[in-house]
Amino acid sequence: MANDASTVFDLVILGGGSGGYAAALRAAQLGLDVALIEKDKLGGTCLHRGCIPTKALLHAGEVADQSRESAEFGVKTSFEGIDMAGVHKYKDGVISGLYKGLQGLVASRKITYVEGAGYLSSPTSVDVNGQRYEGRHILLATGSVPKTLPGLTIDHDRIISSDDALVMDRVPKSAIILGGGVIGVEFASVWKSFGADVTVVEGLKHLVPVEDENSSKLLERAFRKRGIKFNLGTFFEKAEYTNDGVKVTLADGKEFEAEVLLVAIGRGPVSEGLGYEEAGVAMDRGFVTVDEYCRTSVPTISAVGDLIPTLQLAHVGFAEGILVAERLAGLNPVPVDYAGVPRVTYCNPEVASVGLTEAQAKERYGADKVVTLKYNLAGNGKSKILKTSGEVKLVQVRDGAVVGVHMVGDRMGEQVAEAQLIYNWEALPAEVAQLIHAHPTQTEALGEAHLALAGKPLHSHD
Ligand SMILES: Cc1cc2nc3c(=O)[nH]c(=O)nc-3n(C[C@H](O)[C@H](O)[C@H](O)COP(=O)(O)OP(=O)(O)OC[C@H]3O[C@@H](n4cnc5c(N)ncnc54)[C@H](O)[C@@H]3O)c2cc1C
């Protein structure tokens, strides 16, 4: 192993996804000498196989739906079908523009970018392509990959993961989606908009089961209306090939058949065979465990992103990467408040939330201390114009701050920015009610919900 002892970096980062590159950019900005090691493409899952491509597909789906439904708005168009090559061209164009921009950013911050698969060779070094990169500190940010179940093999053809679904050259006639979490319902939404017959199979009681139950129920109602089928509350038993597709059997014997089966049951950490355990890094079921400052059990090693057992979201990776960079640069950053992280599921309709669900709030504060309010989008002019329905639900500690905001409806993801300010600033309903919201916007729904919670409802009943 060639040991380039002449250079000892302040920070060596393994993995150039959201967590790794955010740490690299912030550390370099703060004057640290940084090496960033990536075996595939800078930007990682989010840019190439996650957030960005899925949202491009969802937007294409929205355009398809709008062209189908245009007559409702008095506009004459005809929907002729989906040209997958054209959809991929659009999606890949978005990705490549952002990819170039990110490469430019990394280069401009004088970060040493290393292409290749890295291995943690000691608590202060990573080996790549026969070269050793020494660092005063190491950041592990190797992310995650799609999970499957024992006996369920992803064949990349009929039984596929989200990585495969993003590059499919056709719209499947029918699809079973195993898992009704964020990734599952987003693909259900896209494929339905593209014309597929979709069934979601979720073992828990609801779609998007980590959301407030009210949001899950509203999404289920909307999916039913859109003709997206789902089976809840029974777990998967097995999948078998049929002549032209896949048959899924559930634990209660119920069977479903479709052309493809998308396995969307979650993502597992990338940590095996990378030298982590050998270096003494404490792990739990493959995740690297950390404290609130993203410090591992080894003083010279930190870890961020999907590799650690926090919310698997790109903006969480960014925040954790920045936290580590600022800590190493001697600043005094505050730990991430994970309940204060905005969460958006970009299916149609969108599901957005921040803070505690009603159930979590009751557990934390006691059932008699929690007040909730639902504002129906039927009273919101802009939502009527968009022909969307849904609700804003607020969870408040009695006579205290709003501790949860849960929204369902087209474009409601865009409202989460205000919702997170309300939660993170521990705003009282009366304080938010004081703020004027522009008319007619969907932001008014959030304003009106707070007016009602403050005891002075405008476009809603007492
Ligand atoms: C379909 C889908 C949709 C999603 N949509 C959203 C969304 O809308 N919003 C959102 O916030 N999040 C979304 N996510 C989640 C988001 O993509 C992840 O939370 C985020 O990418 C995690 O960042 P990370 O840096 O931890 O890991 P990753 O982005 O996975 O990056 C890890 C990087 O490490 C590299 N690597 C691994 N091992 C090595 C090695 N040995 N040597 C060198 N490099 C290595 C990998 O190649 C990879 O580039 C989505 C994910 C998926 C799959």
The ligand as an SDF file (V2000), in Angstrom:
LIG
                    3D

 53 58  0  0  0  0  0  0  0  0999 V2000
  -36.5180    6.3660   -4.7200 C   0  0  0  0  0  0  0  0  0  0  0  0
  -36.0300    7.3130   -3.6470 C   0  0  0  0  0  0  0  0  0  0  0  0
  -36.6230    8.5510   -3.5170 C   0  0  0  0  0  0  0  0  0  0  0  0
  -36.1780    9.4260   -2.5290 C   0  0  0  0  0  0  0  0  0  0  0  0
  -36.7800   10.6520   -2.4350 N   0  0  0  0  0  0  0  0  0  0  0  0
  -36.3600   11.5190   -1.4930 C   0  0  0  0  0  0  0  0  0  0  0  0
  -36.9300   12.8230   -1.4020 C   0  0  0  0  0  0  0  0  0  0  0  0
  -37.8210   13.1810   -2.1760 O   0  0  0  0  0  0  0  0  0  0  0  0
  -36.4720   13.6670   -0.4530 N   0  0  0  0  0  0  0  0  0  0  0  0
  -35.4930   13.2930    0.4340 C   0  0  0  0  0  0  0  0  0  0  0  0
  -35.1180   14.0920    1.2750 O   0  0  0  0  0  0  0  0  0  0  0  0
  -34.9180   12.0680    0.3690 N   0  0  0  0  0  0  0  0  0  0  0  0
  -35.3250   11.1800   -0.5770 C   0  0  0  0  0  0  0  0  0  0  0  0
  -34.7200    9.9560   -0.6740 N   0  0  0  0  0  0  0  0  0  0  0  0
  -33.6790    9.5990    0.3210 C   0  0  0  0  0  0  0  0  0  0  0  0
  -32.3280   10.2170   -0.0370 C   0  0  0  0  0  0  0  0  0  0  0  0
  -31.9870    9.8700   -1.3530 O   0  0  0  0  0  0  0  0  0  0  0  0
  -31.2870    9.7170    0.9490 C   0  0  0  0  0  0  0  0  0  0  0  0
  -31.7210    9.9860    2.2630 O   0  0  0  0  0  0  0  0  0  0  0  0
  -29.9380   10.3930    0.7410 C   0  0  0  0  0  0  0  0  0  0  0  0
  -29.4730   10.1550   -0.5590 O   0  0  0  0  0  0  0  0  0  0  0  0
  -28.9170    9.8560    1.7730 C   0  0  0  0  0  0  0  0  0  0  0  0
  -27.6840   10.4560    1.5510 O   0  0  0  0  0  0  0  0  0  0  0  0
  -26.3300    9.7280    2.0110 P   0  0  0  0  0  0  0  0  0  0  0  0
  -25.2400   10.6730    1.6870 O   0  0  0  0  0  0  0  0  0  0  0  0
  -26.4470    9.2280    3.3700 O   0  0  0  0  0  0  0  0  0  0  0  0
  -26.2380    8.4190    1.1070 O   0  0  0  0  0  0  0  0  0  0  0  0
  -26.1760    8.2100   -0.4620 P   0  0  0  0  0  0  0  0  0  0  0  0
  -26.8580    9.3010   -1.1850 O   0  0  0  0  0  0  0  0  0  0  0  0
  -26.6360    6.8140   -0.6890 O   0  0  0  0  0  0  0  0  0  0  0  0
  -24.6410    8.3600   -0.8010 O   0  0  0  0  0  0  0  0  0  0  0  0
  -23.6910    7.4530   -0.3930 C   0  0  0  0  0  0  0  0  0  0  0  0
  -22.5870    7.4540   -1.4080 C   0  0  0  0  0  0  0  0  0  0  0  0
  -21.5130    6.6600   -0.9210 O   0  0  0  0  0  0  0  0  0  0  0  0
  -20.9270    5.9790   -1.9980 C   0  0  0  0  0  0  0  0  0  0  0  0
  -20.1890    4.8400   -1.4750 N   0  0  0  0  0  0  0  0  0  0  0  0
  -20.6930    3.7540   -0.8330 C   0  0  0  0  0  0  0  0  0  0  0  0
  -19.6970    2.9310   -0.4730 N   0  0  0  0  0  0  0  0  0  0  0  0
  -18.5420    3.4960   -0.9020 C   0  0  0  0  0  0  0  0  0  0  0  0
  -17.1800    3.1330   -0.8430 C   0  0  0  0  0  0  0  0  0  0  0  0
  -16.7840    1.9990   -0.2690 N   0  0  0  0  0  0  0  0  0  0  0  0
  -16.2730    3.9540   -1.3810 N   0  0  0  0  0  0  0  0  0  0  0  0
  -16.6530    5.1140   -1.9790 C   0  0  0  0  0  0  0  0  0  0  0  0
  -17.9160    5.5100   -2.0670 N   0  0  0  0  0  0  0  0  0  0  0  0
  -18.8600    4.7140   -1.5320 C   0  0  0  0  0  0  0  0  0  0  0  0
  -22.1260    5.6100   -2.8750 C   0  0  0  0  0  0  0  0  0  0  0  0
  -21.7130    5.3540   -4.1970 O   0  0  0  0  0  0  0  0  0  0  0  0
  -23.0060    6.8370   -2.7320 C   0  0  0  0  0  0  0  0  0  0  0  0
  -22.7780    7.7560   -3.7730 O   0  0  0  0  0  0  0  0  0  0  0  0
  -35.1200    9.0560   -1.6680 C   0  0  0  0  0  0  0  0  0  0  0  0
  -34.5000    7.8190   -1.8260 C   0  0  0  0  0  0  0  0  0  0  0  0
  -34.9460    6.9520   -2.8010 C   0  0  0  0  0  0  0  0  0  0  0  0
  -34.2530    5.6310   -2.9670 C   0  0  0  0  0  0  0  0  0  0  0  0
  1  2  1  0
  2  3  1  0
  2 52  2  0
  3  4  2  0
  4  5  1  0
  4 50  1  0
  5  6  2  0
  6  7  1  0
  6 13  1  0
  7  8  2  0
  7  9  1  0
  9 10  1  0
 10 11  2  0
 10 12  1  0
 12 13  2  0
 13 14  1  0
 14 15  1  0
 14 50  1  0
 15 16  1  0
 16 17  1  0
 16 18  1  0
 18 19  1  0
 18 20  1  0
 20 21  1  0
 20 22  1  0
 22 23  1  0
 23 24  1  0
 24 25  2  0
 24 26  1  0
 24 27  1  0
 27 28  1  0
 28 29  2  0
 28 30  1  0
 28 31  1  0
 31 32  1  0
 32 33  1  0
 33 34  1  0
 33 48  1  0
 34 35  1  0
 35 36  1  0
 35 46  1  0
 36 37  1  0
 36 45  1  0
 37 38  2  0
 38 39  1  0
 39 40  1  0
 39 45  2  0
 40 41  1  0
 40 42  2  0
 42 43  1  0
 43 44  2  0
 44 45  1  0
 46 47  1  0
 46 48  1  0
 48 49  1  0
 50 51  2  0
 51 52  1  0
 52 53  1  0
M  END
$$$$
